[in-house]
Amino acid sequence: VVVYLNLHSFLFFHVLSLCLGYSPPGKPKLTSCRSPEKETFTCWWEPGSDGGLPTTYALYYRKENSDAVYECPDYHTAGENSCFFNKNDTSIWVNYNITVVATNALGSNFSDPVDVDVVYIVQPHTPENVTVTVMEDKDGPFLRVSWEPPRKADTRSGWITLIYELRVKLEGEEEWEEHRAGQQKMFNIFSLRSGGMYLVQVRCKPDHGFWSEWSSTTYIKVPDYFPRETSVWILIAVFSAFIFFILTWILNLKSNSVKHCLLPPVPGPKIKGFDKQLLKNGRSEEVFSALVVPGFPPTTSSDCEDLLVEYLEVYTPEEQELILEEGKDLQEGCLKSKGSPSDSDSGRGSCDSHTLLMEKCGEGEGKEEKHQERAQKGKRQQKHQTGWEEGDVSHTREDVLSPDMSEGRVKTWPSVFSPLPQYSSRPLDHQGSLETARHGLQLPGFRSTEYVEVQRVNQEDMVILQPLFSSSCQRDGHLQIGQGEDYSKVKGVDSGNMLLLQREVEVKREEEDGDRYSCDIQDRVTESCYTTSTAASSQVTGKPTSCAGTAMPVQEEMVLAANGYVDAATMLL
Amino acid sequence: MPENFRSVSAVWVGLVCLLFYSRLVRVGAAPICTNGQAGCHILSLADLFDRVIQHSARMHGISSDLHSEFEQYFFPSKNHIGRVNRICHTSTILTPNGKENAQRLAREELTEVILKLLVAWRDPLWHFQQSIAHHHDFNNFSSNKALEMSDMVHELRKGVEKVAEKMQMLGIISNSVNSLTSPEALIPSDRAEWRLMKDYVLLYCFRRDSNKVQNYLKILKCRIIPQHEC
């Protein structure tokens, strides 16, 4: 009966509870298990619904590979809904299988089991004794943060290894600056703001486990100081400004060369007398009229040297080739070179050359330079001489000095013409051997050419002539004037507009000159005789000495070139 | 102007080169030698301990990685893991499972335990690595890790033996540790046990054992050389 009554009351109670809305408890849930020092651990659970009835909870666990079930030894130390395992009950490296049971009058409910190995659930307490001090350094102040491990964690024996982390921020800021400190218990913070208030926190974690909570905030105020960085920056700024100035100065100095390098000058039009402004502003007539330069083309012989370039070439048809040849040679040089004695035209109008003959040898001496230079003259003389030695061509000049030459160049030599006939005519008169017709400026044809080079025309329209040395003295010593290799030196021009020619020349340099010597002497004698007077010409043939005598005094005054050239210009009287 | 620039830049380059060279020269490393030759930096016991501890930490890290990979790959549900019966082949080796227990052990015993564990894992890990290499389920990353793990066990054992030698030389421990070198003596039980272990269980067991080794080494070090980072 008692049993029946118990059962009956039990059932009655149950039915009553159910009618009243009570139910068995809901399923509890194990939320977490944690060990602060790897020696004890605590598990917490979350109760389910209690079903309206008072519910009790129990925690049961099983150790690895063992079927024995144990109940939680301590429900209270860790608080409500927790189970605390003390050192004796805790085994490391052992798998715990933990379950929580909720029980009320109507029933019980088991939670899902959880496997726990204490090694992997370690979460230490926060580090303790966090102290922050301001320390001074040569670079400025810095913070030294030091702390201690949580009391319970046994790092001394090596049972737990903790690594630390701290975070800093300025008061009022949002972002923390985090630093890992490893296993050390001290950390320095640099680069502080002067006068700032800093907040510091520290936390720790075992090598395999969870981070602890952040320690309580420590406040520290940094005193005011002048940051060295600023002074360094100032120094750098000054230094770079200095460098900059120096560079600018150098650039300024060498601005021209830099400009030249970067912006090479563009060659612009250079028309003399061309005024760009005028072109921009104005009318074309003005512009072009401005281009007209007075004195161009030169109508007066202001620079008579230029005129030396111009001369008339006269040649005979059979010599046209030679003329042409020479013409080409002559065209190579500049204008001035035309007047060089190597040109075919040289020697025209000389007092001693009767004809205006072309140098038939046709050396390419057009390249020779200004006849003013004596050294070159010497060379030319040499060349002429050699040229003539190669072959004398007898030129017969029959043509008048007329500009309308069919071939070759025609050059005019206007001012030269007038004095020439004087000179030209005389030797012809006296030389019976001279046969060919002479023209104004022409000398009769000779076997060899005789040249006188016109150096320049002076102000009074006088031709200053320079005789060219004759290279060969292979002639028969004919004293005929106009045998081409003979040159005389012009000693001077006397008052009667007569050309004084020198008799003697001391040629020291070349051996060839030795041959010439006698010839020259003779020629000179001849010429000097000419120049002095017409009458004296009769003396020419036979009496060099007499002529020499006349020539002598002047001779000393001569300005001699080593090759026997005379710069007749110097002897103008 | 270009000459100025050239000379100035040459001077700067020279200065910079000089700075670098001086820095390089200053940082010199002292040679390490083991026999106490003149001019060498002799490895101290503390250095040896640091090295083996680092080694064991790395070994444990790799084993943890592999274990979690396995868990993800083969056992997505956590609860399922709980029901697997994990029996490790090293459970026959008596190991202290608490701090007091570990501290109660003598140095020689602790060293012995470490060596036993390391020896016991050499073959299983080698076979595990072999099976992983042939398994197309695993990527190269895992197989590389397995290989590294197996090598590390070997290296770590040699390292610990060296430490033991050094300790014996210094008189810190007695000479009884030498007898541990032969694997047969350590595992008298059937070696076929570990062949039955599944890969997952193997990894689970090894992860734990590598943690034990690391911890024991730390305890040993702090007991013998307390002033050095303890």
Chai-1 contact restraints between the chains, C-beta under 6 A:
chainA,res_idxA,chainB,res_idxB,connection_type,confidence,min_distance_angstrom,max_distance_angstrom,comment,restraint_id
A,E39,B,K99,contact,1.0,0.0,6.0,A-B,restraint_1
A,S91,B,N97,contact,1.0,0.0,6.0,A-B,restraint_2
A,I92,B,N97,contact,1.0,0.0,6.0,A-B,restraint_3
A,I92,B,G98,contact,1.0,0.0,6.0,A-B,restraint_4
A,W93,B,N97,contact,1.0,0.0,6.0,A-B,restraint_5
A,W93,B,R208,contact,1.0,0.0,6.0,A-B,restraint_6
A,W93,B,K212,contact,1.0,0.0,6.0,A-B,restraint_7
A,V94,B,N97,contact,1.0,0.0,6.0,A-B,restraint_8
A,P113,B,G82,contact,1.0,0.0,6.0,A-B,restraint_9
A,D115,B,G82,contact,1.0,0.0,6.0,A-B,restraint_10
A,V119,B,N211,contact,1.0,0.0,6.0,A-B,restraint_11
A,R156,B,C230,contact,1.0,0.0,6.0,A-B,restraint_12
A,S157,B,C222,contact,1.0,0.0,6.0,A-B,restraint_13
A,G158,B,K218,contact,1.0,0.0,6.0,A-B,restraint_14
A,G158,B,I219,contact,1.0,0.0,6.0,A-B,restraint_15
A,G158,B,C222,contact,1.0,0.0,6.0,A-B,restraint_16
A,G158,B,C230,contact,1.0,0.0,6.0,A-B,restraint_17
A,W159,B,K99,contact,1.0,0.0,6.0,A-B,restraint_18
A,K254,B,M1,contact,1.0,0.0,6.0,A-B,restraint_19
A,S257,B,M1,contact,1.0,0.0,6.0,A-B,restraint_20
